[in-house]
Amino acid sequence: MLPLSSSVEAVEKVLQELVVSGVLKSDRTRRATFNDRQFGRGPQKCPAVRCFDFFYRLVRRLIQMQPATLTIPAVNQRRPRCRQCGCLSDLASVEEPTNQAELFEIFSRNEFLKFVPRIRELTNCTVGEAKATYLHLALSGGVCHHCKVPVPAGAVVDCPKCHSLNLVWQNRAQAQAQVGQP
């Protein structure tokens, strides 16, 4: 099975070829019409075009859904990073579970002015990256920071309800604390 992004690219390429060849005619609203002028009826929607429109909308909708696993580098490549707030700043990547636990503890106490210098010290990130990371940390219990709905399991996830980006460090921090206990 092809990856989702290459499938969408293939659909867009076919759609573009059909528009160029004149079979489909595209207007500003990206609605396709069947060019049936050779039979004297003018442009109209035919069943094949309606089916193609449905398929095209379906594939575009699937692209908006998150892939199975998101990573910080993958999120930093997409624009915008967060589909809810439109954040364009990169996120700082903190890989060490002990550092994540320390930063999550500062985050859970709501100490932004301590969080930013500490994450900058650990990762050499910019202030914008530190702020973006702070604002997208999921709340304790794996709850979305924007709409307060439980998010799916994973380190980096998009909320299924509001599409907000969430960094879930809390579960890793708890697991690290439980491993350290006798």
DRENDRENBA-532477 format. One record per residue (C-alpha): residue in three letters; chain; x, y, z. Coordinates in steps of 0.25 Angstrom, whole numbers. Layout:
BEGIN
<resn->ALA; chain->A; X->X; Y->Y; Z->Z>
...
END
This chain:
BEGIN
<resn->MET; chain->A; X->0; Y->0; Z->0>
<resn->LEU; chain->A; X->5; Y->14; Z->-4>
<resn->PRO; chain->A; X->8; Y->24; Z->7>
<resn->LEU; chain->A; X->-4; Y->34; Z->9>
<resn->SER; chain->A; X->4; Y->46; Z->4>
<resn->SER; chain->A; X->9; Y->39; Z->-9>
<resn->SER; chain->A; X->-6; Y->34; Z->-12>
<resn->VAL; chain->A; X->-11; Y->49; Z->-11>
<resn->GLU; chain->A; X->0; Y->53; Z->-20>
<resn->ALA; chain->A; X->-4; Y->43; Z->-30>
<resn->VAL; chain->A; X->-18; Y->47; Z->-29>
<resn->GLU; chain->A; X->-14; Y->62; Z->-31>
<resn->LYS; chain->A; X->-6; Y->58; Z->-43>
<resn->VAL; chain->A; X->-17; Y->50; Z->-49>
<resn->LEU; chain->A; X->-27; Y->62; Z->-47>
<resn->GLN; chain->A; X->-16; Y->72; Z->-53>
<resn->GLU; chain->A; X->-15; Y->63; Z->-65>
<resn->LEU; chain->A; X->-30; Y->62; Z->-67>
<resn->VAL; chain->A; X->-31; Y->78; Z->-66>
<resn->VAL; chain->A; X->-19; Y->80; Z->-76>
<resn->SER; chain->A; X->-25; Y->70; Z->-85>
<resn->GLY; chain->A; X->-39; Y->77; Z->-85>
<resn->VAL; chain->A; X->-47; Y->65; Z->-80>
<resn->LEU; chain->A; X->-49; Y->73; Z->-67>
<resn->LYS; chain->A; X->-50; Y->88; Z->-66>
<resn->SER; chain->A; X->-46; Y->94; Z->-53>
<resn->ASP; chain->A; X->-51; Y->108; Z->-48>
<resn->ARG; chain->A; X->-47; Y->116; Z->-36>
<resn->THR; chain->A; X->-55; Y->107; Z->-26>
<resn->ARG; chain->A; X->-47; Y->95; Z->-31>
<resn->ARG; chain->A; X->-60; Y->88; Z->-35>
<resn->ALA; chain->A; X->-58; Y->80; Z->-47>
<resn->THR; chain->A; X->-68; Y->80; Z->-59>
<resn->PHE; chain->A; X->-69; Y->70; Z->-71>
<resn->ASN; chain->A; X->-66; Y->77; Z->-84>
<resn->ASP; chain->A; X->-76; Y->72; Z->-93>
<resn->ARG; chain->A; X->-77; Y->83; Z->-103>
<resn->GLN; chain->A; X->-74; Y->73; Z->-115>
<resn->PHE; chain->A; X->-88; Y->68; Z->-113>
<resn->GLY; chain->A; X->-94; Y->83; Z->-112>
<resn->ARG; chain->A; X->-99; Y->82; Z->-97>
<resn->GLY; chain->A; X->-88; Y->90; Z->-91>
<resn->PRO; chain->A; X->-81; Y->88; Z->-78>
<resn->GLN; chain->A; X->-89; Y->80; Z->-68>
<resn->LYS; chain->A; X->-86; Y->70; Z->-56>
<resn->CYS; chain->A; X->-86; Y->56; Z->-61>
<resn->PRO; chain->A; X->-86; Y->44; Z->-51>
<resn->ALA; chain->A; X->-72; Y->41; Z->-53>
<resn->VAL; chain->A; X->-68; Y->55; Z->-49>
<resn->ARG; chain->A; X->-76; Y->55; Z->-37>
<resn->CYS; chain->A; X->-70; Y->42; Z->-33>
<resn->PHE; chain->A; X->-56; Y->48; Z->-35>
<resn->ASP; chain->A; X->-60; Y->60; Z->-27>
<resn->PHE; chain->A; X->-64; Y->51; Z->-16>
<resn->PHE; chain->A; X->-51; Y->43; Z->-17>
<resn->TYR; chain->A; X->-43; Y->56; Z->-17>
<resn->ARG; chain->A; X->-50; Y->62; Z->-5>
<resn->LEU; chain->A; X->-48; Y->49; Z->2>
<resn->VAL; chain->A; X->-33; Y->48; Z->0>
<resn->ARG; chain->A; X->-32; Y->62; Z->4>
<resn->ARG; chain->A; X->-39; Y->59; Z->17>
<resn->LEU; chain->A; X->-30; Y->47; Z->19>
<resn->ILE; chain->A; X->-18; Y->56; Z->18>
<resn->GLN; chain->A; X->-23; Y->65; Z->29>
<resn->MET; chain->A; X->-23; Y->53; Z->38>
<resn->GLN; chain->A; X->-10; Y->50; Z->45>
<resn->PRO; chain->A; X->-1; Y->39; Z->41>
<resn->ALA; chain->A; X->1; Y->27; Z->51>
<resn->THR; chain->A; X->13; Y->33; Z->58>
<resn->LEU; chain->A; X->17; Y->47; Z->59>
<resn->THR; chain->A; X->31; Y->52; Z->63>
<resn->ILE; chain->A; X->36; Y->65; Z->66>
<resn->PRO; chain->A; X->45; Y->66; Z->53>
<resn->ALA; chain->A; X->32; Y->62; Z->45>
<resn->VAL; chain->A; X->24; Y->73; Z->52>
<resn->ASN; chain->A; X->35; Y->83; Z->49>
<resn->GLN; chain->A; X->34; Y->80; Z->34>
<resn->ARG; chain->A; X->19; Y->83; Z->33>
<resn->ARG; chain->A; X->12; Y->97; Z->32>
<resn->PRO; chain->A; X->6; Y->101; Z->41>
<resn->ARG; chain->A; X->11; Y->92; Z->52>
<resn->CYS; chain->A; X->-2; Y->93; Z->60>
<resn->ARG; chain->A; X->-15; Y->92; Z->52>
<resn->GLN; chain->A; X->-22; Y->99; Z->63>
<resn->CYS; chain->A; X->-14; Y->111; Z->66>
<resn->GLY; chain->A; X->-6; Y->112; Z->53>
<resn->CYS; chain->A; X->8; Y->112; Z->61>
<resn->LEU; chain->A; X->20; Y->114; Z->51>
<resn->SER; chain->A; X->31; Y->112; Z->61>
<resn->ASP; chain->A; X->39; Y->99; Z->62>
<resn->LEU; chain->A; X->37; Y->91; Z->74>
<resn->ALA; chain->A; X->49; Y->88; Z->83>
<resn->SER; chain->A; X->53; Y->73; Z->83>
<resn->VAL; chain->A; X->55; Y->67; Z->97>
<resn->GLU; chain->A; X->59; Y->52; Z->96>
<resn->GLU; chain->A; X->64; Y->49; Z->110>
<resn->PRO; chain->A; X->52; Y->44; Z->119>
<resn->THR; chain->A; X->59; Y->50; Z->131>
<resn->ASN; chain->A; X->59; Y->64; Z->125>
<resn->GLN; chain->A; X->45; Y->62; Z->120>
<resn->ALA; chain->A; X->41; Y->58; Z->134>
<resn->GLU; chain->A; X->48; Y->71; Z->140>
<resn->LEU; chain->A; X->42; Y->80; Z->129>
<resn->PHE; chain->A; X->28; Y->74; Z->131>
<resn->GLU; chain->A; X->29; Y->76; Z->146>
<resn->ILE; chain->A; X->32; Y->91; Z->144>
<resn->PHE; chain->A; X->21; Y->92; Z->134>
<resn->SER; chain->A; X->11; Y->85; Z->143>
<resn->ARG; chain->A; X->14; Y->96; Z->154>
<resn->ASN; chain->A; X->11; Y->106; Z->143>
<resn->GLU; chain->A; X->25; Y->113; Z->144>
<resn->PHE; chain->A; X->27; Y->118; Z->130>
<resn->LEU; chain->A; X->39; Y->127; Z->134>
<resn->LYS; chain->A; X->46; Y->115; Z->139>
<resn->PHE; chain->A; X->42; Y->106; Z->128>
<resn->VAL; chain->A; X->48; Y->115; Z->116>
<resn->PRO; chain->A; X->62; Y->116; Z->122>
<resn->ARG; chain->A; X->63; Y->102; Z->126>
<resn->ILE; chain->A; X->59; Y->96; Z->112>
<resn->ARG; chain->A; X->68; Y->106; Z->105>
<resn->GLU; chain->A; X->79; Y->101; Z->114>
<resn->LEU; chain->A; X->76; Y->86; Z->111>
<resn->THR; chain->A; X->74; Y->87; Z->96>
<resn->ASN; chain->A; X->80; Y->100; Z->91>
<resn->CYS; chain->A; X->67; Y->105; Z->85>
<resn->THR; chain->A; X->62; Y->119; Z->83>
<resn->VAL; chain->A; X->52; Y->126; Z->91>
<resn->GLY; chain->A; X->41; Y->124; Z->81>
<resn->GLU; chain->A; X->44; Y->109; Z->80>
<resn->ALA; chain->A; X->43; Y->108; Z->96>
<resn->LYS; chain->A; X->30; Y->116; Z->96>
<resn->ALA; chain->A; X->24; Y->107; Z->85>
<resn->THR; chain->A; X->28; Y->95; Z->93>
<resn->TYR; chain->A; X->22; Y->100; Z->106>
<resn->LEU; chain->A; X->9; Y->104; Z->99>
<resn->HIS; chain->A; X->7; Y->90; Z->93>
<resn->LEU; chain->A; X->10; Y->81; Z->105>
<resn->ALA; chain->A; X->-2; Y->73; Z->108>
<resn->LEU; chain->A; X->-8; Y->74; Z->122>
<resn->SER; chain->A; X->-6; Y->63; Z->133>
<resn->GLY; chain->A; X->-14; Y->51; Z->130>
<resn->GLY; chain->A; X->-11; Y->52; Z->115>
<resn->VAL; chain->A; X->-22; Y->63; Z->113>
<resn->CYS; chain->A; X->-22; Y->73; Z->101>
<resn->HIS; chain->A; X->-17; Y->86; Z->105>
<resn->HIS; chain->A; X->-27; Y->93; Z->97>
<resn->CYS; chain->A; X->-40; Y->86; Z->98>
<resn->LYS; chain->A; X->-38; Y->77; Z->110>
<resn->VAL; chain->A; X->-41; Y->64; Z->103>
<resn->PRO; chain->A; X->-32; Y->51; Z->105>
<resn->VAL; chain->A; X->-23; Y->50; Z->94>
<resn->PRO; chain->A; X->-18; Y->37; Z->87>
<resn->ALA; chain->A; X->-6; Y->30; Z->92>
<resn->GLY; chain->A; X->7; Y->35; Z->87>
<resn->ALA; chain->A; X->18; Y->45; Z->89>
<resn->VAL; chain->A; X->14; Y->55; Z->79>
<resn->VAL; chain->A; X->-1; Y->55; Z->75>
<resn->ASP; chain->A; X->-12; Y->63; Z->69>
<resn->CYS; chain->A; X->-25; Y->64; Z->77>
<resn->PRO; chain->A; X->-36; Y->57; Z->70>
<resn->LYS; chain->A; X->-46; Y->68; Z->74>
<resn->CYS; chain->A; X->-39; Y->81; Z->72>
<resn->HIS; chain->A; X->-27; Y->77; Z->64>
<resn->SER; chain->A; X->-18; Y->84; Z->73>
<resn->LEU; chain->A; X->-3; Y->79; Z->74>
<resn->ASN; chain->A; X->0; Y->72; Z->88>
<resn->LEU; chain->A; X->13; Y->67; Z->93>
<resn->VAL; chain->A; X->10; Y->56; Z->103>
<resn->TRP; chain->A; X->22; Y->56; Z->113>
<resn->GLN; chain->A; X->14; Y->53; Z->125>
<resn->ASN; chain->A; X->12; Y->38; Z->123>
<resn->ARG; chain->A; X->27; Y->36; Z->120>
<resn->ALA; chain->A; X->30; Y->44; Z->133>
<resn->GLN; chain->A; X->21; Y->35; Z->141>
<resn->ALA; chain->A; X->27; Y->23; Z->135>
<resn->GLN; chain->A; X->41; Y->28; Z->138>
<resn->ALA; chain->A; X->37; Y->31; Z->153>
<resn->GLN; chain->A; X->31; Y->17; Z->154>
<resn->VAL; chain->A; X->43; Y->10; Z->149>
<resn->GLY; chain->A; X->52; Y->17; Z->159>
<resn->GLN; chain->A; X->43; Y->13; Z->170>
<resn->PRO; chain->A; X->47; Y->0; Z->177>
END
